Amino acid sequence: MGSDIIFKGEKDRILQQLNTPAENYSDASPKGSLDDGIRDLVDAINAIDGLVTTSSCAGRVSVFLEGRKKGLKPVSGRSHDEDKSQPAIAGAGGKGGGQWLFVSHEPFDTSNKDGDRVSYLSLFGIQEETGESEPLDLASYRLVHFKFEPMILHIMTCSLDDAQRVVSSALQAGFRESGIMSVTIPLMVAVRSSGMSLDSIVGYEDGNGIIRSIVDENYFRGILSVINERFSANQERIGRFQHLLLSGYHRIQRVASTSDSLWEDAAVRRERKRREGLMKQQSLRSTQNPPAAPPEPLILDTSQVYDLTTLNQTQ
């Protein structure tokens, strides 16, 4: 089966899923649906014949509790046997366990318009430490990460040319870690940038399963201001990427349209070439054999003309 046929089948399947009504649509992301902030870009990409999006995230802020892993040191108040009975932990990325405490794909409104200060600790489900506590060996606990991740987009392409156009547009737009991820067609391209990412440890789960903070409200307010700036910069890059990608494909379409308008049938081309050849031959002959100059006019000497009538009378 040709690669273009495989690509078309995959694209049809993906588009059918994306066209599912919102109430029936679900994916593997914490949100479970397509992000509003990236819907226009996804629709524009999927309208191009050689491209289709396979996964996307417009950018998000999250609070994530790590899962369990083997070899975790026993925490205070816990025996080795109790720790062995716990399930395994994954890393901070969210795969293999763990729990999303908070996820948002929109900037935070920190304006405090209603006069009531928002408690971000309560919003994220974290309890603030009260009183003085002994220093903790955080490596012995499940940690809570406060993260910002910019847009990430995976695009399947029908050809290498399509993949290169996507990568070129992404790099120019500021998604510096973008690249082709596979070596067989259809190719997979990742559009991403880690330069704006942020990951800060803000808490831990204690021996009683309570999530406790190691920072205060002021820390959250300060870091949220930084995250809002990164949301804005991320949205600007998304706009640049969409403009560069669509502009590139529009130029290609214009060139193809111009080429199509100049196309001619083989028989028509032969007849045109024959006429051009005859005209060229005629032009060459005219140059090599110029027309003869007209004869010079005959000039008579009237001084030698006699009047025959007068001459006869004198004789």
N, C-alpha and C positions, 0 to 999 in steps of 0.2 A: 504494500500500500504506500502511495506517495506521501511525502511529508506534508504537502499542501492539503491533502485529503484528511490526514490525521489532525492537522491544525484546525481545519474547518469544523471537524466533528467536535473537537474540544471547545472551540469558541461557541458553537451552537449550544452545547451543554451548559457552559458557564453563563451565557446570556439568558438562557431559559431560567436558570436559578436566580439571577439578579432581577429578572422580571417578575419573580414571585411576589405577591402582595406582602407588604411589610409585616402584617400580623402573622404570616405563615413562614417568613424568612428567618433563617438562623444560620450562624456560622460559628467557627471555633474561637472567636475573639471574646474577651470578657463582656463587651457590649452586645455581641450576638447579631449585629447587623451592620450594614454599610454606613460609614460616618457621613453626616451631612456636609461637613467641611471639605469633603473630597469627592462628593457625588458628581459635580459638574466635570471634574477632571476625568473620573472613571468613565462617564458617558462619552466624553470627547474622544478618549483613547479607544474605547470599544467601537466607535463609529468608523475607525480606520481599518481597512480590510486586513492588513497584516499584523494587527495587534489585538490582544485581549488581556485584561487584568485578571490575575488569579487570586491575589490577596492584597489588602490595603489597610492602612491605618493613617488617618489624617494628622496624627500627632496626639499625644495624651500625657496627662499627669496621673500618677497612680501612687497608692500606698499599698505595699505588698509585704506580707509575712512569709518568710521562707518556709519551705517544707522541711521534712526530716531527712537526715542522712546517717549512714552507718559510721561508726567511729566517733560519734559526738561525745564529748566529755560529759560525765554526769554533772548536772547543775546542783547547786546547793539545795539540800533537803531531799535529794533523790538518790536512790541506790543504783548500783550498776545493773541489777536485775530489772529495775523499772525502766532504765534507758534502753535496754536490749529489747524490751517489749514494744518500743515505739516504732512507727513506720519510718521509712527512709526519707531524707530531706533532699530537695533539689537545690540548685543554685538560686540566685536572686532573680533570674529571668522569668520565672513563672512556670517552667516546664518540670514535670515530674513531681508535682505536689505544691504545697503552699496555698495561700489564701489571699485573694484580692480584698483589701479592706476598703478601698476607694478607687474609682476610675472616672475620669472626666476627659472629654475631648474638646472642652471649651475653656477659655481663660477664666480666671476667678474674678468676681466682682468684689474688690476690696474697698469700695468707696464708703461703705458703712452708712448708706442713705437713711436707713430707718433709725439710726441712733444707737442701735444695739450691736455691740461687737460680737462678731461670729466667733464661737469657740471652735477652732480648727481641731483641737484635740478631741472634742466630742464628735465633730463631723467625721473624723477618721477612725473613731472607735478606740482611742488611746487614752489611758489614764495618766494624769500628771503625777510625777513623783512628789511626795510630801515629806518634808523634813530632810535631814541629812542621811545619806546612805553610804555604805562602804563602796570603794571602787569595784567595778565588775569586770570579770574576764569575759568580754562579749563573745569571744570565740566559743564559749560554752552554751550559748543561748541561740534560740531562733530569733533572727534579727528582722526588724521592720525597716524597709527601704522606702524612701520618698523619692520618686523618679519623674523626670521629664524625658520623653522620647519623641523626636521629630518624625515627620512623615516617613513611612516606609511603604514601598509599592513594588509588587512583583508583576511583571508583564511578560506574557508568552508571545514570541514573535514567529512569524512564518518563515523568515529568511535572515541571513546574516546581515544584509543591508538594513533591514528593519531594526535589528538589534543594535547596530552601530549608530543609527539615527537616534534611538532612545537614549543610549549611553552618552552621546555627544550633547544632547539637549540637557540631560540631567547634570552633567559635569559643569556646563556653562551656567546652569541655574544655581549652582552651589551645593549640589548633593555629591560631595567629593568621593564618597566610598561606593559609588554606583559602578556596576560592571555586569558582564555576562557570566552567568553561573553554571551553564551547561555547555557541552561540546557537541551535542547532537541536535538536529533540527526536528521539531520546533525548539527554539532556544528560549531560555528563561533569563530575564534581565531583572536585577534588583536595583531600584532607585532608592538611595538612602544616604544619610550623613550622620556620623557620630559626633561631629564637632559641637552641636548644640545640646547633646545629651547631658543629663544631670542625674546623679545617683548619690543620695545622702542617707546615712543610717540615722534614724530618728527614734528608734525604740527597740524593745525586745519583749519576748514572752517569758514571764517569770515561771517559777516552779509550780504555780497554781493555775497556769493557763491564762493569766491576766496579762494583757498587752500594756506595757508601761513605757512612758516617754523618757528619753534622755535629753530632750530639748524643751524649751518653753514656748509659749504662744508667740512671743516676739520673734523667735527664730522662724516659726512658720510664716508669719506675716512678711518678714524680710525675704525669705526664699520664694514666696509666692509672687512677689514683685518681679524677681528675676525670671521666674517661669512665665509670667504674663508677657514680658519682653520677648522671650524665646518663642512663645506662641505667635506673636506678631511677625517676627523674622521668619518663622517657618511658613506662615501663610504667604508672605511675599515670595519666598522661594517656590512655593507651589504654583503661584501665578506666573512666575517667570518660566518655569518648566513647561507649563501648559502652552504659553505663548510661543516659546521656542520650538516645541515639538510640532504644534499645529502649523506654524509658519513654514517649517521645513517641508511638511507634507503638502501644503498648498502650493509651494514653489514647484515641487515635483509634478503635481497634477497639472499646473499651467504648462510646463514644458511638454508633458505627454499630450495635452490637448493641442498645443501648437504643432507637434510632430504629426498628430493624426490629421490635422487640417491640411498638411502638405503631402500626405500620402497619395499615391496614384497607382492605378492598376498597371501591371506589367505591359500590357498591349498599348495602353495610352502612353506609357513612358517610351516604348520603342518608336511609336509614331512621332512623338515630340523630338526624340533624338534624330530621327531621319530628316525631319524638316530643318532642324538646326544644322545638320551636316550639309544639306543642299544649299542652304543660305550661305554657309561658310565657304563652300566651293565656288559659288557664284561671285562672292566678294573677292576671293583670291584671283580668279580669272580676270576680273575687272582691273585689278592692280597690275597684273603681269602684261596685259594686252590693252593698253589705253587706246581709244578711238583715234583714227587718223585726222590730222589737221585739215580744215577746208582749203581748197585751192585758192591761190592769190588771184585777185581780179586782173583781167587783161586791160592794159592801158595803151591806147592808140596814139600815134604821132600825127596830129591833124595837119601839120605843116607840109606833109608830103601828099596830101589828098588833092587831086585835080578835078576841075569841073569839066567833065567829058563833053558837055554840050558846047561850052565855050571853046574848047580845044578843037572840035570838029569844024566850027565856023571859021577859024583862023586858017585852017589848012585849006 
